[in-house]
């Protein structure tokens, strides 16, 4: 692979940097390979720009690149590092994307039709939960242009879990798993509309969430012991609804402990208190 066929891109995470690479090479995610050049750097405590990640990208063997756009200039990346990140910092890329869209033939641009929405799911006569989940997950992965596969689907205390693996797994676990949360939220909304699955579905990538949840449960049990010893309430940091449910179930097995959530919004705090306390 010659140096001329390689280019570097930056983003707040791998997914954002790869989106710029796809526009540059005019190739799909599956036709590109990459390596991380520099990882996310944490900004100053009192503000400043969030950390960026830089990757080097090149076409996969056998891929035929289109007419590439110029790679981002070094000074362009420097401007983003000085504070041009975020939506405004990406305005040039978005503008090129819109112009590219106008150059495409009219038949390539259309609003999603009912048949396309229905194609996210298997036919109505299919009722097996795993078949439904595999079909939906494959459709979402393809729509998001991610290089991922369903490794397995398991059942836990809360519902079904889809285990994903593949080169793009890090893109889902960056920034405290924001990608996983987004995928999980979208899938559950679609499943609710479909109506065939009544259980909640969660997603994991390369075992990242499983390890995190075990740490959370261990911490919750430690705080429960402290609450029993001291007679005082202990609190966990704000958690999403799935993690809160996980803690409630894990601590329900401990005699003399009760749990309840406080706060508003999506993320709330789980309170761990002695059962006979206030």
C-alpha positions in Angstrom: 0.0 0.0 0.0 1.6 3.3 -1.1 1.7 6.3 1.1 -0.5 8.1 -1.5 -3.4 5.8 -0.7 -3.2 6.6 3.0 -4.7 9.6 4.8 -5.2 10.7 8.3 -8.4 11.9 9.9 -9.5 13.2 13.3 -12.7 13.0 15.2 -14.2 13.0 18.7 -14.2 9.2 18.3 -13.4 6.5 15.7 -16.8 6.6 14.1 -16.6 10.3 13.4 -13.1 10.0 12.0 -14.1 7.1 9.8 -17.1 9.1 8.5 -14.6 11.7 7.2 -12.5 8.9 5.7 -15.5 7.4 3.9 -16.2 10.7 2.3 -12.6 11.2 1.3 -12.1 7.7 -0.3 -15.7 7.4 -1.6 -15.8 3.9 -0.1 -17.9 2.1 2.4 -16.7 1.3 5.9 -16.1 -2.4 4.9 -13.8 -1.3 2.1 -11.5 0.6 4.5 -8.8 -0.4 7.0 -7.4 1.9 9.7 -5.1 2.1 12.7 -5.2 4.5 15.6 -2.3 7.1 15.4 -3.1 9.0 18.6 -5.8 8.4 21.2 -8.2 10.7 22.9 -6.6 13.3 25.1 -8.5 14.7 28.1 -8.8 18.5 28.0 -8.3 20.8 31.0 -10.6 20.6 34.0 -11.8 24.2 33.6 -13.0 23.7 30.0 -11.2 23.7 26.7 -11.7 21.4 23.7 -12.6 17.8 24.3 -10.1 15.2 23.3 -9.7 14.1 19.7 -8.6 10.8 18.2 -6.5 10.5 15.0 -6.5 7.5 12.7 -4.7 6.6 9.5 -6.9 5.0 6.9 -6.4 3.2 3.6 -8.5 1.1 1.1 -8.7 -2.6 1.9 -7.1 -5.0 -0.6 -9.3 -5.3 -3.7 -11.3 -2.1 -3.0 -11.4 0.4 -5.9 -11.3 3.9 -4.6 -13.4 6.6 -6.3 -12.2 10.1 -6.9 -11.0 11.1 -3.4 -11.5 14.5 -2.0 -8.4 16.3 -0.7 -7.3 14.9 2.7 -7.8 17.3 5.6 -4.9 19.7 5.8 -2.7 19.8 8.9 -3.8 23.3 9.7 -7.4 22.2 9.5 -6.8 19.7 12.3 -4.9 22.3 14.3 -7.9 24.7 14.0 -10.1 22.0 15.4 -7.7 21.4 18.2 -7.8 25.1 19.1 -11.5 25.0 19.6 -13.1 24.4 16.2 -14.3 20.9 17.1 -18.0 19.9 17.4 -20.6 20.7 14.9 -19.2 24.0 13.7 -15.8 22.5 13.2 -17.3 19.9 10.9 -19.3 22.3 8.8 -17.0 22.0 5.8 -17.3 18.3 5.7 -21.0 18.5 5.9 -21.1 21.0 3.1 -19.1 18.7 0.8 -21.4 15.9 1.7 -24.5 17.9 0.6 -22.8 18.9 -2.7 -21.9 15.3 -3.3 -25.6 14.3 -2.7 -26.8 16.8 -5.3 -24.4 15.4 -7.9 -25.9 11.9 -7.4 -28.5 10.7 -9.9 -32.1 11.6 -8.8 -33.0 7.9 -8.4 -30.3 7.5 -5.7 -32.0 10.0 -3.4 -35.3 9.3 -1.9 -37.2 9.3 1.4 -37.4 6.0 3.2 -40.6 4.2 2.2 -42.8 1.9 4.3 -41.2 -1.2 2.8 -37.8 -0.1 3.9 -38.9 0.5 7.5 -40.6 -3.0 7.5 -37.4 -4.5 6.2 -35.7 -3.9 9.6 -37.7 -6.9 10.9 -38.4 -10.4 9.6 -41.9 -11.2 8.3 -44.8 -11.0 10.8 -45.1 -14.7 11.1 -41.6 -14.9 12.6 -41.9 -14.9 16.4 -38.6 -16.4 17.6 -37.0 -13.6 19.7 -33.4 -14.4 18.5 -34.5 -14.3 14.8 -36.2 -11.0 15.3 -33.1 -9.5 17.1 -30.6 -10.8 14.6 -32.6 -9.4 11.7 -33.0 -6.0 13.4 -29.4 -5.8 14.5 -28.0 -6.7 11.1 -30.2 -4.0 9.5 -29.0 -1.4 12.0 -25.4 -2.3 11.6 -25.7 -2.2 7.8 -27.6 1.2 7.9 -24.9 2.7 10.2 -22.1 1.2 7.9 -20.4 -0.5 10.8 -18.1 -3.5 10.5 -19.7 -5.6 13.2 -21.2 -9.1 13.6 -23.6 -10.6 16.1 -21.5 -13.0 18.2 -24.3 -14.4 20.3 -27.6 -13.5 22.0 -28.1 -14.3 25.6 -30.8 -13.9 28.3 -30.0 -12.1 31.6 -32.1 -10.9 34.5 -33.4 -8.0 32.6 -34.0 -9.3 29.1 -32.1 -10.2 25.9 -28.5 -9.2 25.3 -26.9 -8.9 21.9 -23.2 -9.4 21.9 -21.4 -7.7 19.1 -17.8 -8.1 17.9 -15.7 -6.8 15.0 -13.3 -4.0 14.0 -15.8 -1.2 14.8 -16.5 -2.4 18.4 -14.2 0.4 19.8 -16.4 3.0 18.1 -19.4 1.8 20.3 -17.5 1.8 23.6 -15.7 5.2 23.2 -16.8 8.0 25.5 -18.2 5.7 28.2 -20.2 3.6 25.7 -22.2 6.4 24.1 -22.4 4.4 20.9 -23.8 1.3 22.7 -26.3 3.5 24.5 -27.5 5.1 21.2 -27.8 1.7 19.5 -29.6 0.2 22.5 -32.1 3.2 22.6 -32.8 3.0 18.9 -33.3 -0.8 18.9 -35.7 -0.7 21.9 -37.8 2.1 20.3 -38.1 0.1 17.1 -38.9 -3.2 19.0 -41.6 -1.4 20.9 -43.2 -0.2 17.7 -42.9 -3.7 16.2 -44.6 -5.2 19.3 -43.3 -8.8 19.0 -40.8 -8.6 21.8 -41.9 -7.3 25.2 -38.5 -7.7 27.0 -35.8 -5.0 27.1 -32.8 -5.5 24.9 -29.2 -4.5 25.7 -26.1 -4.5 23.6 -22.5 -5.3 24.4 -19.3 -5.0 22.3 -16.3 -7.3 22.9 -17.4 -7.8 26.5 -17.0 -4.1 27.4 -20.3 -3.7 29.1 -20.2 -7.0 30.9 -17.0 -6.0 32.6 -18.3 -2.6 33.5 -21.5 -4.0 35.0 -19.6 -6.5 37.1 -17.6 -3.5 38.6 -20.9 -1.7 39.2 -22.4 -4.6 41.0 -19.3 -5.1 43.1 -19.3 -1.4 44.1 -23.1 -1.5 44.9 -22.6 -4.6 47.2 -19.7 -2.8 48.9 -21.8 0.2 49.5 -24.6 -2.1 50.8 -22.2 -3.5 53.4 -21.3 0.0 54.4 -24.9 1.0 54.7 -25.6 -2.0 57.0 -22.5 -1.2 59.2 -23.1 2.5 59.5 -26.9 2.6 59.4 -26.6 5.4 56.8 -27.7 5.8 53.2 -25.1 5.3 50.5 -25.5 6.6 46.9 -24.2 5.5 43.5 -23.4 8.0 40.8 -26.2 8.8 38.3 -27.0 5.8 36.2 -29.2 5.0 33.2 -32.4 2.9 33.6 -30.8 -0.4 32.6 -27.9 0.0 35.1 -30.3 1.1 37.8 -32.5 -2.0 37.3 -29.3 -4.1 37.4 -28.4 -2.7 40.8 -31.9 -3.1 42.2 -32.0 -6.7 41.2 -28.4 -7.5 42.5 -29.1 -5.9 46.0 -32.6 -7.4 46.4 -30.8 -10.6 47.5 -29.2 -8.9 50.5 -31.2 -9.0 53.7 -31.7 -5.7 55.5 -31.1 -3.6 52.4 -33.5 -1.5 50.4 -32.8 0.5 47.2 -34.6 3.4 45.6 -33.9 6.0 42.9 -33.8 9.7 43.2 -33.5 12.5 40.7 -35.1 13.4 37.4 -34.3 12.7 33.8 -32.7 9.7 32.1 -29.8 9.3 34.6 -30.7 9.0 38.3 -29.0 8.0 41.5 -29.6 4.7 43.2 -29.8 5.1 47.0 -28.7 2.1 49.1 -30.2 2.2 52.6 -30.8 -0.1 55.6 -34.3 -1.6 55.3 -35.3 -0.3 58.8 -33.8 3.2 58.3 -35.3 6.4 56.9 
